[in-house]
Amino acid sequence: MVLDLLVIGAAITAGPLHNSAFILLLSARNGVRQGMAFLLSWLANLIAVIVCVVLLTGGRQLVHHSAPSTAAVAVKLAIGLALVVYGALRHRRPARPRRPPRWAARIDDASPAVAAGLAWMLQPWALVAAGAATAVDADLSTVADWFALACYCLLATLSLIVMEAYALRAPAAAGARLQALRGWMDRHQESLIVTLSLLAGMYLVARSIYDLVT
């Protein structure tokens, strides 16, 4: 479970879409406040999903090869296959000129509530669902599993935490460097999405098949 959560959390935090949007928020008026609203909403979404899983399982690890355990593995397998197919299709799709999202033109007037809603909209729900399907194996009678779930949520939010802290500590330097980072991500967005989808998908497929046959 721990390795799976680390891989999924790393794939979530590396996504270019939410990171690019977050940098755009930070560059707006009251950007630090909007960024904090985005960050807290993003983290709250992850925690809420884990809490729902814990409530369903009662905080007890599922019995291996039981019906609920097999169903959770099947969900991860389906998500992995979907990510692989999505990555492959997106790789074969002809390149299209990118247009800035509609909300970007109104970013200066956005409220913290809008920033929080944007975090919900940009959350990579397929990977979040994979994390939830992995969390069913958590045994909350052990400190180690509590720690693993907490680390997963923080890892999946790590890029936002780092950028928010940088903007708070050195706003002038952060503005220039984060805009440069956003420009790089925008130029390589397609390749980043394809690579993350294929790598995360292949890992989930391989791990799920292993869990089903052992």
N, C-alpha and C positions, 0 to 999 in steps of 0.2 A: 504493500500500500504506500509506503513512504516514497519509494522510487517513482511510482506512478504519479503521486501528487507533486513531486518535484518537477517531473517532466511537464505535466499539464500546467503547473503554475508558471514555469519558465516560458512555455509557449504563449500563455495568456499575456504575461507582462511584456513580451517582445512584439506584440501585434502593432503594426504601423498605424492603423486607423485611429485607435483611441489615443495613441501617443501624439500623433500629429494634431488631432483636435485639442488635446490638452495644452500643447504649446501655443496653439492659436488662442485659447482661452487666457493663458498667462500673459499674452501680449496685449490683451484688451484693457480698457479702463477697468479698474478694480480687479485686475486679472488674478491677483493672489487670492482674493476672496472667492472668485468664481472657480479657480483651480481647487481650492479647499473643498468647495461644495461638490465638485466633480469627484474628487478623491474620496471623500467620505461616502458619497452615494455608491461609488464603485465598490468600496470595501464592504459597505452595508449589504449590497446585493450578494456578494460572495458569502458573507456570514449567514445571511438569511437562508440561502440554499443549503448550507451545511446544517443549520439548525433544523430545517425541515427534514433532512435525511435522518438526523439523530432522533427526532421525534418519531419518525416512522419505524426505526430499528430499535428504539429504546436504549440506544447507546451500547448495544451488545453486538459483537461481531457475528456475522451470519455464518451458519455452518457451511463448510465447503461442500459444493455440489448439491446443496439443497435447492429447492425450486427458487426461492428469492435470490440466492447467491448466483445461480445460473442465469437468472433473468438480468441481474445487474451486469454480469459479464457480457451477455448478449447485447445489452444496450451499448456498452463500450465498444463492442465489435462493430455494431451498426454505425456508431458515430465515426469510428476509425475508417470504415469503408467509405462513408459519405465524404469525409475529409480528403481521402485519397482521390476519389472520383472528382470532387470539386477542384482540387489542385491540378489534376491532370487536364480537366476541361478548360480551366482558366489559363493554363500554360499554352494550350493549343489555340485559344481564342486570339484573333488578330488584335494588335494593340489599337486602342482607341484614345483620342485626345481626352484628357481629363479636365473636367470642369470643377471649379470650387463648389462645395455644397452650399445650398441656399442659405442655411443658417449662418454661414461665415460672414455674409454681408451685414448681418445684424448683431454681430458678436459684441460690439461695444455696449449695446443696449440690453444685453441678456442679463437676467436676474440669476441669483444663486439657484433658484428653483429650476430655471431652464438648464443651467449647467448640470444640476443633479439629474434631470431627466435625460440629458444628452449622454451621461455616463451609463444609464440604464440601456439606452438605445444602442450604444456602441459596444456593449459587453459582448464578447464572443460566446454566445450562449451554447454553441455545440461543445466547446471546450469546458465551459462551466458545468454542463450536464455530464460530461465525462468525469470531471472532478467529483460531482455528486455520486455518480455510480461507483467511484472508487471509495468514497467516504463511507459506504455501507459496511466496509470491513473494519471500521474503527471500533475499538473496544474502549469506551470512555471510563472504564475502571482502572485504566493504566495512564500514568502521567505522560508516557511516551506518545500515545496516540493523541492526547490533547495537544501536546507540543507540535506533533506533525500537522494537525489540522490548522493550528494557529500559524505555523510557518507557511503552509500552503496559501492561506489568505493573504499573508504579508508578501510572499514572493509574487503572487499574482498582481499585487499592487505596487511592487517595488519601484518600477520605472516612474510612476506618478509621485511616489514619496520622494524620490531623489530629485526630480525636477522641481517639485514644490519647495523642498528645503533649499535648493540652489537659488530659486527665485527670491526666497525670503532673505537669504544670507547675502547675496550679491546680485541685486536686481539688474544693474547695468550690464555686468558681464554675462549674466544668465540670459538676458534678452538677446544679445547678439549670438551667443553660442547655441542657444536653443532654436533660434530661427534658422541657423545654418544646419542644425540637425534635422529640423522639419523639412528644409529644402532637399536634403539628401534622402529622407524617407519618402518624400513625394516623388522624387525621380526614380526610386527603386521600389515603389509600393507594390507593383505587380509581382516582381520577383520575390519580395519578402513574403507576400501572402501565399504565393505558390509554394515556396520552400517550407514555410511553417505548416501549411496544410498537409503537405506530403510527409514531412518528417513526423509530425504529431500523429497523423493518420496511420502511417506504417507502424509506428511504435504501438499504438492502441490495438491495431489488428494483430500484431505479433504477440503482444502480451495477453490479449484476450484468448487467442487460440491456445497459447500455452496453458492458461488457467482452465480452459475447457477440457483439455486432454490429460492434465496431470491431477 
